[in-house]
Amino acid sequence: MFTANAASDIFYLYSKARDIAAAKAALIFLIEAFGVVSVVRDDCSAALTSSIEDFEDALVTVCAEKEHVDYIITRDERFLQETSSVALVTPMDFLAII
């Protein structure tokens, strides 16, 4: 799963690298394959009181916990150093797992 704000980031970056039609197709695939988690006020509040200093990382962790996911996949080296109730893995590590 990924957050709705990540969906908009993915769409923007993909449309700049390719085109809008390709970005739409890619995002449709990702939504169908992984799903989108909603982010609500309580999630933001929980992220603000989290021990994780980076708000975006804390928000991702809160949403991952809410959805009971197995892994958070990230290339963010600082995020990978954090303590989380959800396993933090690199994309390569995740591919090795599956």
Gaussian input, Z-matrix of N, CA and C with variables (Angstrom, degrees):
# hf/3-21g

backbone

0 1
 N
 C     1     B1
 C     2     B2     1     A1
 N     3     B3     2     A2     1     D1
 C     4     B4     3     A3     2     D2
 C     5     B5     4     A4     3     D3
 N     6     B6     5     A5     4     D4
 C     7     B7     6     A6     5     D5
 C     8     B8     7     A7     6     D6
 N     9     B9     8     A8     7     D7
 C    10    B10     9     A9     8     D8
 C    11    B11    10    A10     9     D9
 N    12    B12    11    A11    10    D10
 C    13    B13    12    A12    11    D11
 C    14    B14    13    A13    12    D12
 N    15    B15    14    A14    13    D13
 C    16    B16    15    A15    14    D14
 C    17    B17    16    A16    15    D15
 N    18    B18    17    A17    16    D16
 C    19    B19    18    A18    17    D17
 C    20    B20    19    A19    18    D18
 N    21    B21    20    A20    19    D19
 C    22    B22    21    A21    20    D20
 C    23    B23    22    A22    21    D21
 N    24    B24    23    A23    22    D22
 C    25    B25    24    A24    23    D23
 C    26    B26    25    A25    24    D24
 N    27    B27    26    A26    25    D25
 C    28    B28    27    A27    26    D26
 C    29    B29    28    A28    27    D27
 N    30    B30    29    A29    28    D28
 C    31    B31    30    A30    29    D29
 C    32    B32    31    A31    30    D30
 N    33    B33    32    A32    31    D31
 C    34    B34    33    A33    32    D32
 C    35    B35    34    A34    33    D33
 N    36    B36    35    A35    34    D34
 C    37    B37    36    A36    35    D35
 C    38    B38    37    A37    36    D36
 N    39    B39    38    A38    37    D37
 C    40    B40    39    A39    38    D38
 C    41    B41    40    A40    39    D39
 N    42    B42    41    A41    40    D40
 C    43    B43    42    A42    41    D41
 C    44    B44    43    A43    42    D42
 N    45    B45    44    A44    43    D43
 C    46    B46    45    A45    44    D44
 C    47    B47    46    A46    45    D45
 N    48    B48    47    A47    46    D46
 C    49    B49    48    A48    47    D47
 C    50    B50    49    A49    48    D48
 N    51    B51    50    A50    49    D49
 C    52    B52    51    A51    50    D50
 C    53    B53    52    A52    51    D51
 N    54    B54    53    A53    52    D52
 C    55    B55    54    A54    53    D53
 C    56    B56    55    A55    54    D54
 N    57    B57    56    A56    55    D55
 C    58    B58    57    A57    56    D56
 C    59    B59    58    A58    57    D57
 N    60    B60    59    A59    58    D58
 C    61    B61    60    A60    59    D59
 C    62    B62    61    A61    60    D60
 N    63    B63    62    A62    61    D61
 C    64    B64    63    A63    62    D62
 C    65    B65    64    A64    63    D63
 N    66    B66    65    A65    64    D64
 C    67    B67    66    A66    65    D65
 C    68    B68    67    A67    66    D66
 N    69    B69    68    A68    67    D67
 C    70    B70    69    A69    68    D68
 C    71    B71    70    A70    69    D69
 N    72    B72    71    A71    70    D70
 C    73    B73    72    A72    71    D71
 C    74    B74    73    A73    72    D72
 N    75    B75    74    A74    73    D73
 C    76    B76    75    A75    74    D74
 C    77    B77    76    A76    75    D75
 N    78    B78    77    A77    76    D76
 C    79    B79    78    A78    77    D77
 C    80    B80    79    A79    78    D78
 N    81    B81    80    A80    79    D79
 C    82    B82    81    A81    80    D80
 C    83    B83    82    A82    81    D81
 N    84    B84    83    A83    82    D82
 C    85    B85    84    A84    83    D83
 C    86    B86    85    A85    84    D84
 N    87    B87    86    A86    85    D85
 C    88    B88    87    A87    86    D86
 C    89    B89    88    A88    87    D87
 N    90    B90    89    A89    88    D88
 C    91    B91    90    A90    89    D89
 C    92    B92    91    A91    90    D90
 N    93    B93    92    A92    91    D91
 C    94    B94    93    A93    92    D92
 C    95    B95    94    A94    93    D93
 N    96    B96    95    A95    94    D94
 C    97    B97    96    A96    95    D95
 C    98    B98    97    A97    96    D96
 N    99    B99    98    A98    97    D97
 C   100   B100    99    A99    98    D98
 C   101   B101   100   A100    99    D99
 N   102   B102   101   A101   100   D100
 C   103   B103   102   A102   101   D101
 C   104   B104   103   A103   102   D102
 N   105   B105   104   A104   103   D103
 C   106   B106   105   A105   104   D104
 C   107   B107   106   A106   105   D105
 N   108   B108   107   A107   106   D106
 C   109   B109   108   A108   107   D107
 C   110   B110   109   A109   108   D108
 N   111   B111   110   A110   109   D109
 C   112   B112   111   A111   110   D110
 C   113   B113   112   A112   111   D111
 N   114   B114   113   A113   112   D112
 C   115   B115   114   A114   113   D113
 C   116   B116   115   A115   114   D114
 N   117   B117   116   A116   115   D115
 C   118   B118   117   A117   116   D116
 C   119   B119   118   A118   117   D117
 N   120   B120   119   A119   118   D118
 C   121   B121   120   A120   119   D119
 C   122   B122   121   A121   120   D120
 N   123   B123   122   A122   121   D121
 C   124   B124   123   A123   122   D122
 C   125   B125   124   A124   123   D123
 N   126   B126   125   A125   124   D124
 C   127   B127   126   A126   125   D125
 C   128   B128   127   A127   126   D126
 N   129   B129   128   A128   127   D127
 C   130   B130   129   A129   128   D128
 C   131   B131   130   A130   129   D129
 N   132   B132   131   A131   130   D130
 C   133   B133   132   A132   131   D131
 C   134   B134   133   A133   132   D132
 N   135   B135   134   A134   133   D133
 C   136   B136   135   A135   134   D134
 C   137   B137   136   A136   135   D135
 N   138   B138   137   A137   136   D136
 C   139   B139   138   A138   137   D137
 C   140   B140   139   A139   138   D138
 N   141   B141   140   A140   139   D139
 C   142   B142   141   A141   140   D140
 C   143   B143   142   A142   141   D141
 N   144   B144   143   A143   142   D142
 C   145   B145   144   A144   143   D143
 C   146   B146   145   A145   144   D144
 N   147   B147   146   A146   145   D145
 C   148   B148   147   A147   146   D146
 C   149   B149   148   A148   147   D147
 N   150   B150   149   A149   148   D148
 C   151   B151   150   A150   149   D149
 C   152   B152   151   A151   150   D150
 N   153   B153   152   A152   151   D151
 C   154   B154   153   A153   152   D152
 C   155   B155   154   A154   153   D153
 N   156   B156   155   A155   154   D154
 C   157   B157   156   A156   155   D155
 C   158   B158   157   A157   156   D156
 N   159   B159   158   A158   157   D157
 C   160   B160   159   A159   158   D158
 C   161   B161   160   A160   159   D159
 N   162   B162   161   A161   160   D160
 C   163   B163   162   A162   161   D161
 C   164   B164   163   A163   162   D162
 N   165   B165   164   A164   163   D163
 C   166   B166   165   A165   164   D164
 C   167   B167   166   A166   165   D165
 N   168   B168   167   A167   166   D166
 C   169   B169   168   A168   167   D167
 C   170   B170   169   A169   168   D168
 N   171   B171   170   A170   169   D169
 C   172   B172   171   A171   170   D170
 C   173   B173   172   A172   171   D171
 N   174   B174   173   A173   172   D172
 C   175   B175   174   A174   173   D173
 C   176   B176   175   A175   174   D174
 N   177   B177   176   A176   175   D175
 C   178   B178   177   A177   176   D176
 C   179   B179   178   A178   177   D177
 N   180   B180   179   A179   178   D178
 C   181   B181   180   A180   179   D179
 C   182   B182   181   A181   180   D180
 N   183   B183   182   A182   181   D181
 C   184   B184   183   A183   182   D182
 C   185   B185   184   A184   183   D183
 N   186   B186   185   A185   184   D184
 C   187   B187   186   A186   185   D185
 C   188   B188   187   A187   186   D186
 N   189   B189   188   A188   187   D187
 C   190   B190   189   A189   188   D188
 C   191   B191   190   A190   189   D189
 N   192   B192   191   A191   190   D190
 C   193   B193   192   A192   191   D191
 C   194   B194   193   A193   192   D192
 N   195   B195   194   A194   193   D193
 C   196   B196   195   A195   194   D194
 C   197   B197   196   A196   195   D195
 N   198   B198   197   A197   196   D196
 C   199   B199   198   A198   197   D197
 C   200   B200   199   A199   198   D198
 N   201   B201   200   A200   199   D199
 C   202   B202   201   A201   200   D200
 C   203   B203   202   A202   201   D201
 N   204   B204   203   A203   202   D202
 C   205   B205   204   A204   203   D203
 C   206   B206   205   A205   204   D204
 N   207   B207   206   A206   205   D205
 C   208   B208   207   A207   206   D206
 C   209   B209   208   A208   207   D207
 N   210   B210   209   A209   208   D208
 C   211   B211   210   A210   209   D209
 C   212   B212   211   A211   210   D210
 N   213   B213   212   A212   211   D211
 C   214   B214   213   A213   212   D212
 C   215   B215   214   A214   213   D213
 N   216   B216   215   A215   214   D214
 C   217   B217   216   A216   215   D215
 C   218   B218   217   A217   216   D216
 N   219   B219   218   A218   217   D217
 C   220   B220   219   A219   218   D218
 C   221   B221   220   A220   219   D219
 N   222   B222   221   A221   220   D220
 C   223   B223   222   A222   221   D221
 C   224   B224   223   A223   222   D222
 N   225   B225   224   A224   223   D223
 C   226   B226   225   A225   224   D224
 C   227   B227   226   A226   225   D225
 N   228   B228   227   A227   226   D226
 C   229   B229   228   A228   227   D227
 C   230   B230   229   A229   228   D228
 N   231   B231   230   A230   229   D229
 C   232   B232   231   A231   230   D230
 C   233   B233   232   A232   231   D231
 N   234   B234   233   A233   232   D232
 C   235   B235   234   A234   233   D233
 C   236   B236   235   A235   234   D234
 N   237   B237   236   A236   235   D235
 C   238   B238   237   A237   236   D236
 C   239   B239   238   A238   237   D237
 N   240   B240   239   A239   238   D238
 C   241   B241   240   A240   239   D239
 C   242   B242   241   A241   240   D240
 N   243   B243   242   A242   241   D241
 C   244   B244   243   A243   242   D242
 C   245   B245   244   A244   243   D243
 N   246   B246   245   A245   244   D244
 C   247   B247   246   A246   245   D245
 C   248   B248   247   A247   246   D246
 N   249   B249   248   A248   247   D247
 C   250   B250   249   A249   248   D248
 C   251   B251   250   A250   249   D249
 N   252   B252   251   A251   250   D250
 C   253   B253   252   A252   251   D251
 C   254   B254   253   A253   252   D252
 N   255   B255   254   A254   253   D253
 C   256   B256   255   A255   254   D254
 C   257   B257   256   A256   255   D255
 N   258   B258   257   A257   256   D256
 C   259   B259   258   A258   257   D257
 C   260   B260   259   A259   258   D258
 N   261   B261   260   A260   259   D259
 C   262   B262   261   A261   260   D260
 C   263   B263   262   A262   261   D261
 N   264   B264   263   A263   262   D262
 C   265   B265   264   A264   263   D263
 C   266   B266   265   A265   264   D264
 N   267   B267   266   A266   265   D265
 C   268   B268   267   A267   266   D266
 C   269   B269   268   A268   267   D267
 N   270   B270   269   A269   268   D268
 C   271   B271   270   A270   269   D269
 C   272   B272   271   A271   270   D270
 N   273   B273   272   A272   271   D271
 C   274   B274   273   A273   272   D272
 C   275   B275   274   A274   273   D273
 N   276   B276   275   A275   274   D274
 C   277   B277   276   A276   275   D275
 C   278   B278   277   A277   276   D276
 N   279   B279   278   A278   277   D277
 C   280   B280   279   A279   278   D278
 C   281   B281   280   A280   279   D279
 N   282   B282   281   A281   280   D280
 C   283   B283   282   A282   281   D281
 C   284   B284   283   A283   282   D282
 N   285   B285   284   A284   283   D283
 C   286   B286   285   A285   284   D284
 C   287   B287   286   A286   285   D285
 N   288   B288   287   A287   286   D286
 C   289   B289   288   A288   287   D287
 C   290   B290   289   A289   288   D288
 N   291   B291   290   A290   289   D289
 C   292   B292   291   A291   290   D290
 C   293   B293   292   A292   291   D291

   B1=1.4453
   B2=1.5318
   B3=1.2953
   B4=1.4526
   B5=1.5177
   B6=1.3263
   B7=1.4583
   B8=1.5315
   B9=1.3191
   B10=1.4600
   B11=1.5234
   B12=1.3423
   B13=1.4702
   B14=1.5245
   B15=1.3300
   B16=1.4659
   B17=1.5236
   B18=1.3309
   B19=1.4641
   B20=1.5246
   B21=1.3257
   B22=1.4646
   B23=1.5219
   B24=1.3236
   B25=1.4738
   B26=1.5278
   B27=1.3354
   B28=1.4703
   B29=1.5212
   B30=1.3306
   B31=1.4646
   B32=1.5245
   B33=1.3178
   B34=1.4600
   B35=1.5262
   B36=1.3362
   B37=1.4631
   B38=1.5256
   B39=1.3193
   B40=1.4675
   B41=1.5256
   B42=1.3344
   B43=1.4681
   B44=1.5261
   B45=1.3350
   B46=1.4692
   B47=1.5307
   B48=1.3368
   B49=1.4618
   B50=1.5311
   B51=1.3153
   B52=1.4678
   B53=1.5217
   B54=1.3218
   B55=1.4643
   B56=1.5233
   B57=1.3196
   B58=1.4648
   B59=1.5315
   B60=1.3150
   B61=1.4701
   B62=1.5344
   B63=1.3150
   B64=1.4694
   B65=1.5238
   B66=1.3299
   B67=1.4669
   B68=1.5228
   B69=1.3323
   B70=1.4666
   B71=1.5250
   B72=1.3157
   B73=1.4682
   B74=1.5292
   B75=1.3172
   B76=1.4693
   B77=1.5213
   B78=1.3222
   B79=1.4570
   B80=1.5269
   B81=1.3172
   B82=1.4720
   B83=1.5159
   B84=1.3222
   B85=1.4696
   B86=1.5289
   B87=1.3333
   B88=1.4606
   B89=1.5308
   B90=1.3212
   B91=1.4668
   B92=1.5274
   B93=1.3220
   B94=1.4640
   B95=1.5226
   B96=1.3238
   B97=1.4673
   B98=1.5268
   B99=1.3499
   B100=1.4568
   B101=1.5292
   B102=1.3102
   B103=1.4570
   B104=1.5153
   B105=1.3234
   B106=1.4642
   B107=1.5174
   B108=1.3101
   B109=1.4648
   B110=1.5307
   B111=1.3192
   B112=1.4609
   B113=1.5286
   B114=1.3077
   B115=1.4605
   B116=1.5200
   B117=1.3219
   B118=1.4597
   B119=1.5220
   B120=1.3114
   B121=1.4697
   B122=1.5283
   B123=1.3380
   B124=1.4655
   B125=1.5275
   B126=1.3354
   B127=1.4607
   B128=1.5236
   B129=1.3276
   B130=1.4651
   B131=1.5215
   B132=1.3230
   B133=1.4682
   B134=1.5169
   B135=1.3233
   B136=1.4655
   B137=1.5263
   B138=1.3203
   B139=1.4683
   B140=1.5220
   B141=1.3332
   B142=1.4597
   B143=1.5285
   B144=1.3091
   B145=1.4615
   B146=1.5245
   B147=1.3194
   B148=1.4583
   B149=1.5281
   B150=1.3207
   B151=1.4670
   B152=1.5346
   B153=1.3248
   B154=1.4673
   B155=1.5280
   B156=1.3163
   B157=1.4629
   B158=1.5236
   B159=1.3199
   B160=1.4576
   B161=1.5259
   B162=1.3398
   B163=1.4674
   B164=1.5213
   B165=1.3247
   B166=1.4636
   B167=1.5280
   B168=1.3218
   B169=1.4618
   B170=1.5264
   B171=1.3282
   B172=1.4641
   B173=1.5239
   B174=1.3194
   B175=1.4610
   B176=1.5259
   B177=1.3143
   B178=1.4641
   B179=1.5286
   B180=1.3170
   B181=1.4616
   B182=1.5248
   B183=1.3229
   B184=1.4678
   B185=1.5278
   B186=1.3193
   B187=1.4663
   B188=1.5286
   B189=1.3199
   B190=1.4679
   B191=1.5198
   B192=1.3257
   B193=1.4642
   B194=1.5247
   B195=1.3209
   B196=1.4651
   B197=1.5258
   B198=1.3173
   B199=1.4611
   B200=1.5290
   B201=1.3216
   B202=1.4764
   B203=1.5351
   B204=1.3229
   B205=1.4639
   B206=1.5267
   B207=1.3114
   B208=1.4650
   B209=1.5257
   B210=1.3246
   B211=1.4626
   B212=1.5258
   B213=1.3222
   B214=1.4585
   B215=1.5227
   B216=1.3188
   B217=1.4633
   B218=1.5183
   B219=1.3320
   B220=1.4586
   B221=1.5275
   B222=1.3205
   B223=1.4621
   B224=1.5186
   B225=1.3250
   B226=1.4589
   B227=1.5282
   B228=1.3265
   B229=1.4703
   B230=1.5245
   B231=1.3250
   B232=1.4752
   B233=1.5185
   B234=1.3149
   B235=1.4610
   B236=1.5277
   B237=1.3181
   B238=1.4685
   B239=1.5277
   B240=1.3338
   B241=1.4678
   B242=1.5275
   B243=1.3263
   B244=1.4612
   B245=1.5278
   B246=1.3079
   B247=1.4542
   B248=1.5192
   B249=1.3237
   B250=1.4534
   B251=1.5223
   B252=1.3208
   B253=1.4619
   B254=1.5274
   B255=1.3315
   B256=1.4578
   B257=1.5284
   B258=1.3193
   B259=1.4654
   B260=1.5267
   B261=1.3259
   B262=1.4577
   B263=1.5266
   B264=1.3494
   B265=1.4589
   B266=1.5245
   B267=1.3178
   B268=1.4578
   B269=1.5243
   B270=1.3321
   B271=1.4738
   B272=1.5328
   B273=1.3201
   B274=1.4693
   B275=1.5275
   B276=1.3180
   B277=1.4641
   B278=1.5303
   B279=1.3231
   B280=1.4597
   B281=1.5228
   B282=1.3307
   B283=1.4631
   B284=1.5247
   B285=1.3121
   B286=1.4679
   B287=1.5293
   B288=1.3162
   B289=1.4630
   B290=1.5335
   B291=1.3340
   B292=1.4650
   B293=1.5066
   A1=108.88
   A2=114.86
   A3=120.09
   A4=107.84
   A5=115.85
   A6=119.93
   A7=110.75
   A8=115.07
   A9=120.62
   A10=111.41
   A11=117.27
   A12=117.92
   A13=110.82
   A14=117.37
   A15=119.95
   A16=109.65
   A17=117.49
   A18=121.08
   A19=110.44
   A20=116.52
   A21=118.63
   A22=111.26
   A23=117.35
   A24=120.78
   A25=110.54
   A26=116.12
   A27=120.99
   A28=109.87
   A29=115.94
   A30=120.01
   A31=111.08
   A32=116.65
   A33=120.98
   A34=111.18
   A35=116.55
   A36=120.36
   A37=111.67
   A38=116.90
   A39=120.53
   A40=110.79
   A41=116.92
   A42=119.19
   A43=111.30
   A44=117.21
   A45=120.52
   A46=110.72
   A47=116.16
   A48=120.05
   A49=111.63
   A50=116.21
   A51=120.87
   A52=109.12
   A53=116.35
   A54=122.56
   A55=108.63
   A56=116.76
   A57=120.92
   A58=111.33
   A59=117.32
   A60=119.67
   A61=110.72
   A62=116.47
   A63=120.23
   A64=110.80
   A65=116.71
   A66=120.76
   A67=110.48
   A68=116.69
   A69=120.18
   A70=110.60
   A71=117.09
   A72=120.79
   A73=110.94
   A74=116.48
   A75=120.33
   A76=111.24
   A77=116.39
   A78=120.20
   A79=111.50
   A80=117.34
   A81=120.21
   A82=109.77
   A83=116.81
   A84=120.50
   A85=111.07
   A86=116.76
   A87=120.59
   A88=112.15
   A89=116.80
   A90=120.51
   A91=110.34
   A92=116.25
   A93=119.55
   A94=111.75
   A95=117.07
   A96=120.68
   A97=112.94
   A98=116.71
   A99=119.47
   A100=114.57
   A101=118.59
   A102=121.37
   A103=112.10
   A104=114.02
   A105=121.61
   A106=107.77
   A107=116.19
   A108=121.19
   A109=108.71
   A110=115.18
   A111=118.95
   A112=109.48
   A113=114.76
   A114=121.57
   A115=106.56
   A116=116.14
   A117=120.81
   A118=109.89
   A119=114.71
   A120=121.80
   A121=112.55
   A122=117.25
   A123=120.54
   A124=112.02
   A125=116.56
   A126=120.23
   A127=110.38
   A128=116.06
   A129=120.42
   A130=110.84
   A131=116.66
   A132=120.32
   A133=111.30
   A134=116.61
   A135=120.43
   A136=110.93
   A137=116.77
   A138=120.22
   A139=111.19
   A140=116.44
   A141=120.18
   A142=112.60
   A143=117.69
   A144=120.85
   A145=112.18
   A146=116.75
   A147=122.04
   A148=110.91
   A149=115.46
   A150=119.99
   A151=111.59
   A152=117.08
   A153=121.49
   A154=107.82
   A155=116.50
   A156=120.69
   A157=114.31
   A158=117.51
   A159=120.90
   A160=108.35
   A161=116.85
   A162=120.67
   A163=112.26
   A164=118.06
   A165=120.71
   A166=110.79
   A167=117.15
   A168=120.60
   A169=110.78
   A170=116.14
   A171=120.19
   A172=110.47
   A173=117.07
   A174=121.20
   A175=111.33
   A176=116.50
   A177=120.35
   A178=109.78
   A179=117.03
   A180=121.16
   A181=111.11
   A182=117.31
   A183=121.56
   A184=109.94
   A185=117.04
   A186=120.53
   A187=111.57
   A188=116.95
   A189=120.47
   A190=110.98
   A191=116.53
   A192=120.51
   A193=110.27
   A194=116.33
   A195=121.59
   A196=111.10
   A197=116.18
   A198=121.45
   A199=113.25
   A200=116.63
   A201=121.92
   A202=112.11
   A203=115.78
   A204=119.32
   A205=109.92
   A206=115.89
   A207=121.07
   A208=112.59
   A209=116.69
   A210=120.60
   A211=111.22
   A212=114.99
   A213=122.49
   A214=104.80
   A215=116.29
   A216=121.36
   A217=108.04
   A218=116.25
   A219=120.30
   A220=110.85
   A221=114.64
   A222=120.60
   A223=110.59
   A224=116.50
   A225=122.59
   A226=109.73
   A227=116.39
   A228=121.44
   A229=112.38
   A230=116.92
   A231=119.06
   A232=111.15
   A233=116.98
   A234=121.21
   A235=110.01
   A236=116.76
   A237=121.07
   A238=112.22
   A239=117.07
   A240=122.06
   A241=112.11
   A242=117.78
   A243=122.47
   A244=111.71
   A245=115.17
   A246=122.01
   A247=107.59
   A248=116.33
   A249=121.45
   A250=108.88
   A251=116.53
   A252=120.17
   A253=110.85
   A254=116.56
   A255=122.46
   A256=106.91
   A257=116.59
   A258=120.77
   A259=110.76
   A260=115.93
   A261=122.92
   A262=107.98
   A263=116.73
   A264=120.54
   A265=110.14
   A266=115.20
   A267=120.53
   A268=108.75
   A269=117.28
   A270=118.45
   A271=112.46
   A272=117.41
   A273=120.03
   A274=111.20
   A275=116.78
   A276=119.90
   A277=110.63
   A278=116.29
   A279=119.57
   A280=110.94
   A281=116.94
   A282=119.62
   A283=111.13
   A284=117.35
   A285=120.50
   A286=110.90
   A287=116.99
   A288=121.41
   A289=110.81
   A290=115.32
   A291=118.10
   A292=110.76
   D1=155.62
   D2=173.81
   D3=-143.08
   D4=162.18
   D5=-176.47
   D6=-81.91
   D7=160.02
   D8=179.80
   D9=-61.33
   D10=-36.42
   D11=178.66
   D12=-67.77
   D13=-31.56
   D14=174.61
   D15=-66.07
   D16=-35.75
   D17=178.26
   D18=-60.66
   D19=-43.33
   D20=179.60
   D21=-67.63
   D22=-36.42
   D23=176.84
   D24=-64.98
   D25=-45.58
   D26=179.23
   D27=-59.28
   D28=-47.33
   D29=-179.39
   D30=-59.61
   D31=-47.60
   D32=-178.54
   D33=-59.69
   D34=-50.86
   D35=-177.02
   D36=-64.91
   D37=-41.78
   D38=-179.02
   D39=-67.58
   D40=-39.29
   D41=-179.81
   D42=-66.62
   D43=-31.08
   D44=177.58
   D45=-73.93
   D46=-35.40
   D47=-179.43
   D48=-77.38
   D49=-32.56
   D50=-177.70
   D51=-121.75
   D52=-103.34
   D53=175.93
   D54=-157.21
   D55=173.80
   D56=-174.59
   D57=-64.34
   D58=-41.78
   D59=-179.17
   D60=-61.43
   D61=-43.12
   D62=178.71
   D63=-66.16
   D64=-38.54
   D65=178.94
   D66=-64.21
   D67=-42.42
   D68=177.95
   D69=-62.34
   D70=-45.75
   D71=-179.60
   D72=-62.30
   D73=-42.18
   D74=179.81
   D75=-64.96
   D76=-42.44
   D77=-178.79
   D78=-69.18
   D79=-38.23
   D80=175.07
   D81=-59.41
   D82=-45.49
   D83=178.49
   D84=-59.48
   D85=-48.04
   D86=-178.12
   D87=-63.10
   D88=-40.54
   D89=179.04
   D90=-63.98
   D91=-44.35
   D92=179.79
   D93=-68.15
   D94=-37.13
   D95=-177.05
   D96=-77.91
   D97=-36.87
   D98=-171.58
   D99=-119.39
   D100=-27.48
   D101=-178.61
   D102=84.53
   D103=164.02
   D104=-179.29
   D105=-122.63
   D106=132.73
   D107=177.47
   D108=-98.58
   D109=137.74
   D110=177.62
   D111=-77.06
   D112=151.16
   D113=175.73
   D114=-118.08
   D115=120.97
   D116=-177.26
   D117=-119.68
   D118=174.51
   D119=-176.86
   D120=-51.66
   D121=-47.14
   D122=-178.64
   D123=-60.66
   D124=-34.09
   D125=177.46
   D126=-65.01
   D127=-43.22
   D128=178.63
   D129=-63.73
   D130=-42.79
   D131=178.36
   D132=-62.33
   D133=-43.59
   D134=179.09
   D135=-63.71
   D136=-39.23
   D137=179.04
   D138=-64.64
   D139=-36.97
   D140=-179.78
   D141=-68.32
   D142=-25.12
   D143=179.15
   D144=-100.74
   D145=4.57
   D146=179.91
   D147=-70.33
   D148=156.32
   D149=174.90
   D150=-74.81
   D151=-12.32
   D152=177.19
   D153=-79.42
   D154=119.95
   D155=-174.03
   D156=-70.80
   D157=-37.59
   D158=-179.45
   D159=-74.10
   D160=118.67
   D161=-174.52
   D162=-59.57
   D163=-45.35
   D164=-178.29
   D165=-61.61
   D166=-43.27
   D167=178.22
   D168=-64.15
   D169=-41.12
   D170=178.51
   D171=-63.92
   D172=-40.94
   D173=179.96
   D174=-65.13
   D175=-42.28
   D176=176.83
   D177=-60.74
   D178=-42.70
   D179=179.91
   D180=-63.72
   D181=-45.10
   D182=178.95
   D183=-59.22
   D184=-45.92
   D185=-179.69
   D186=-66.83
   D187=-38.45
   D188=177.61
   D189=-63.36
   D190=-41.47
   D191=177.47
   D192=-64.44
   D193=-41.75
   D194=-179.42
   D195=-60.49
   D196=-38.55
   D197=-177.20
   D198=-92.11
   D199=-0.28
   D200=178.16
   D201=56.42
   D202=44.97
   D203=178.29
   D204=-79.70
   D205=160.25
   D206=-178.20
   D207=-85.97
   D208=-33.79
   D209=-174.00
   D210=-141.18
   D211=148.28
   D212=164.76
   D213=-109.35
   D214=121.51
   D215=-178.01
   D216=-99.00
   D217=123.10
   D218=-176.92
   D219=-150.86
   D220=152.58
   D221=171.33
   D222=-104.29
   D223=-0.63
   D224=-178.57
   D225=-70.89
   D226=106.50
   D227=-176.11
   D228=-59.51
   D229=-39.61
   D230=179.16
   D231=-66.92
   D232=-40.37
   D233=178.69
   D234=-62.85
   D235=-40.65
   D236=-179.74
   D237=-61.96
   D238=-20.71
   D239=179.48
   D240=-82.98
   D241=-14.15
   D242=-175.27
   D243=-72.69
   D244=159.32
   D245=172.41
   D246=-94.50
   D247=125.57
   D248=-176.55
   D249=-140.39
   D250=148.71
   D251=175.26
   D252=-74.70
   D253=-13.69
   D254=176.05
   D255=-107.05
   D256=134.15
   D257=-178.82
   D258=-60.92
   D259=131.59
   D260=176.71
   D261=-100.90
   D262=123.26
   D263=-177.88
   D264=-136.02
   D265=154.80
   D266=173.96
   D267=-78.46
   D268=162.22
   D269=176.43
   D270=-57.05
   D271=-40.50
   D272=179.60
   D273=-65.90
   D274=-41.12
   D275=177.18
   D276=-62.21
   D277=-40.42
   D278=179.60
   D279=-63.64
   D280=-42.60
   D281=178.41
   D282=-62.33
   D283=-35.26
   D284=176.84
   D285=-68.31
   D286=-33.10
   D287=-179.72
   D288=-69.07
   D289=-44.77
   D290=-176.77
   D291=-81.96

